[in-house]
């Protein structure tokens, strides 16, 4: 719990009195070691894409799948990948060129900035979640964020954190690798500008099937505050200081609101990670289900995995959350259910189950919901 309390304190330390949205220091803040700008590499240039964050001491990164799909537009096989409604299982990000931008203050107040490439990745369809491994050099510290697989209470506060308003002084909004090489990775803050933004909102509804087929297509919840462009893929942090979701976008449900993808559908998803052996001469890569990594302490949680509900259904497991009785009337299958004011029906014990979609494949067993 100390990690979660510390995270909450870090977010609140620069909050003006009464503010519902505020900025953290853009460079050198400790959260720069755990929450990162996400960039795509095109030859020797980098373009800002969104936000990502670290969720495990094994270097496992998380972001929004729609950020990765945007990167596919620049990928040699991008048209084929974009044609798929859901990406199943592992896929390689090495050719996509996605990287996260890590920054921290070291001795003598010296800012260090590093681009860490994202490698193997796994999607968790039908959600907007994607998890990737990053090759983090041993000397550099990073900050895994603790997570929650529970559904936040209706009316509770959530803090969305991410990068926005990125501006690059040197040429058409693209970061050219030649410049940081000349400066020895120093002086980035002189020509690469961004805001590390925190937006607070209250939870208003939960959507078990996703809001709509093309918008937040997996389990998600809504908050009554708009997030800034660029914050998508960043963590949404509950009142206890745990990441309870990944920011999707604002203005989808209605003006002045945002949608946040929930984490519990990925509980059975196998996540990629790796580490170097013999001073980097060999690389060990592996994948293990999130549930195993949680059990072994490689992912820190609030214990809410005990609230995840499983039920076998034909050739797959169906997963749903336990929801407090007072919140049932705010839980819907999707945005259409909200419009018609038809809440989802809970099963015994207050557990909700994801229903089978008409376009779900019955051909192979799949992990997740």
N, C-alpha and C positions, 0 to 999 in steps of 0.2 A: 504493500500500500504506500510505502514511502516514495517510490518512484512516481506513482500517480499524484500524490500530494505535491511533490516537487514540480511536476509538469503544470499543475494548476497554478502554482505560485509563479512560475516563469511566465505564464500567459497573462497573469493579472498585474505584474510588477510595473508595467508602463500604462496601465489603463487609466484614462482621465475619469474623474468622478462622474458617474451617471452615463458614461459612453457605452453604446452597444456595438461600436466598431472602432478599432484603433490599430495603430502600427507598433510593431516591435522594431528594435534597431535592425536595419537591413543587412548589415555585415557584422560578423564577429559575435553575434548572439549565440548562446549555447544551443538553441534550437536549430541553428544552421548545421549542426552535426547530426540532426535527426530528421529534419524536414527540408526538402531540397527543390530548387527549380529543376524542371524536367526539360531537356533540350534534345533536338534531333540533329544529327550530323549529316551534312550534305557536302561531300568532298572535304574541303578544309574549313567549312563554315558551320556554325551552330545556330539554330533557330529556337527560341523559347517556345515550349509547347504546353506547359501546365505545371503541376506540382506532384511530387512523390514523397514517400516517407519510409523510414526503416522501421520494421516491426519485429526484428529478431536479432539476437547477438550473433547469429550466423550470417548476418548481412542480407537477409531477405527484404526486398523492397516491395511496396504496394503502391498502386496508382489506379486511375480509372481506365477502363478498356477503351473508351472513346478517345483518350489521348493516344493510345497505341494505334488505333485505327487511323487517326490523322497522320501518324508517321508512315502508315502503309501507303499513303498516297505518293510517297517518294521512294518506295521500295521497288526493286526490279520485278518482284512477284506480287506487287501490291494489289493489282486489279483482281487477281484470283483470291487473295486473302480477304479483300473487302467484299467479295461476292458471297462469302460465307456469313450466314446469320449469326452462328455461334462458332467460336474456335474451340475445338475439343482438345484437351490434354496439353502436352508440352509443345512449345514451338520456339524457334531460335530467334533471338533479337539481335544477334551479332551483326547481321546484314542490314538491319533497320537503322542502326546508328543512334539509338537512344542512350543518353547519359544523364546522370544527375550531377548537380553542381554543389559540392561540399565546401563549406568555408568555416574557418575557426580562427580564434586569436591564439597565437603562441607566445613564446617569450618576447619580452620587450614590446608588447602590444603590436606585434607583427601579424598582419592578416595573411593567412594562407588559403589559397583557392585551388581546388582540384576537380577535374572532370573524371567521374568514375563511370565507365560504360556498363550498361545493363546487358546481361548475357541471356542464358536460357530463361524462359518464362512459361507460365501456365495460366490459362484462363479458367474462370469458374462460372461457366454458363449456367443459367441464362442471366447471371448478374453482370454488372458493369465493373467487376473486380478483376484485376490482373496482378500476378505476383512474379517477381523476377529476382534473379541473383545478381549481385554486383561484386566485382573483384576489388575489394578494398585493400589498399596497401597497408601492411602491418603497422607502420609507425603512426598512422592517423587514427585518432579517436573518432568513434561514431556513437550515436545515441539511439538505441532502440526504444520505441514507444510501447507501453503496455496497452493491451486491447481488451475489449469487451464484446462477447458474442450475444449479449442480451439486447432486448429492445428498450430504448429509453422510454421513461414514463411520459405520457401525454402531459404537456405543460412544463416539463423539466427544461432546463437550459442546456444548450449545446454550443460549444465554441468551435467554429470552423477556422482552420489556419492554412495559409497558402501564400504564394507569391503572385503579385499583380503589377500592372503598370510598368512592365519591363521596357527599358529604352536603352538602345546601344548607339553611342555617338558615332562609331566608325562604320558608316555605310549601311544603308537600307535595312536596318533592323536585324542584321546578321552579325554574329560574333565570328571574326576571322582568327583562326588559330595562330597565324603568323604574329599577331600583335602580342598575345600573352607570352609567346616564346621569346620575343625580343625583350620583354620586361621580366622574364624569369618568373612568370605567374604573379608578379607584384603589380599593384596599381589597378586592379580590376575595377575597384569602386570609383575610379576616375572616369571610366568610359562605359561601364556596364551598370545600369541603374535599375533597381526594382524596389518594391515595398513588400515587407513581410507583414501581412495583414491578418487581423483576428476579427471575426464577425460573430456576434452572439445572436442566437435565435431560440425561440421556444418551440418544442415539438407539438405539431398540430394533428397530424394523421400518420397512420402506418399503412403501407400498401404491400400485401404479401406476394402478389403476382408481378409487381412492377407497376409503374404509373401508366405507361402505354407502350405498345410494341417498339416504337422508335425512340422512346424517352424513358431512361431509367427502367430497363426491361426486367430487372430482377427486384427482389425484395428491397424496399426502401422506406424512408419516412420523410415527411415534410417539416420544414421549420418556417417561421414567419419572418424571415429576414433574407435579403438578397446578398449573395456572395459576389465578389468581383471576378471579372474575367481573368483567367490564369490560375485561380484557386482550385479548379477542378482537379481531382486526384489527390488533394491534400486531406489530412485527417480531420474528422469531426470528433470532438472530445466532450465526454459527458461531465456532469457535475462532480463526479468522483475522480476525474482526471484520467480516464481510460478512453482510448480511441474506440468509438462505438459505430463508426461508419466512415465512408469515403465520399467526399463532396462530388456531386454530379454536376448540377448546373442550377442557375436561378431563372425565375420567370416561366418555368414550364407548367407547374400546377396553376399558378396565377401570379399576377404582378406582385412583386414584393415578397416572394417566397423562394425557397430553394429545396431541392431534393437531395437526399443523402442515401447512398447505397449501404445496406446493412451487411454485417460480416458473417452472420451465422450460417448462410447457405454454403460457405466455403469450408465448413468444419471438417469435411471428409476429403477435401481437395489436397492432393500431394503437391507440396511446395518445393521449389528448387533451391539448392544452396550448394556451396563449395568452399574449399579452403586449400591453401597452398601447402605443399610438403617439401622438405629439404630446401629451404630458402628460395622457394618459388620455382624450383626446377620441375616440379610435378604438381599437377592440379587434380584434386579429388572432387568430383561432382556427384551429387545424390539428390533424390527427392524422397520426402516422407510426408504422410498425411499431417495436416495441421494438428489434428487431435493428438498424434504421437509427439510432435514437437512441443505442444503445450504440456503434456504429461511429463516430459523430460526437462521442462524449465527453459527450453530454448526460445519459447514465446511466453511472455508474462501476461497473465490475464487477471481479471477480478473474480474468477471462479464461476462466471455466468455460463460456461459450457454445460454446467449441470442443468440449465434451463432449456437446453436444446432438445427438441422432441423428435424421435425417430420412429418411422413406421415402414415396414417392408411393403412394397407394392409392385407386383409382377417381377421385373428384372432389375429393380433399382430401389434405393432407399429414398423415402420422402422425408424432408426435414422441415420442421416448423418451430416457432418459438412459443414459450409460455408468456402469456400477457396478463397483467394485473386485471382483475375483474372490473375495476372502475374504468379501465381504458378500452374495453371491448367495443363500445359503440363508435370508437374512432379508428377501428381496424377494418380495412376494406381490401377486396381482392385487387382492385386497380382504380384508376381515376374515374372510370365509368361508374363503378360502384359508389364512389363519392358523389358524383353528379346525381345518381338516382337515390342517394341516401339509403343504400342497402349495405350495412356492415357485414363482414364475414361472420360465419357461424363457428364458434370454438368447439373443439371436441372435448371429451371428458378431461377434467383437471385444468381447463383453461388453456390447453395447447391448441395452436392453429397448425394446419397442415397445408402445404402448397399443393394445389390441385394440378392434375396433368393438363398441360396446354395441348391444343389440337395439333400443333406443329412439332411436339416433342417426339424424338425418335424412339421407337421401340426395338430397334435392331440390336443394340449392344447395351450392356450395363454401363452406367456412368456414375462417377462420384459426384457428390454434392447434391443439390436439390433440383 
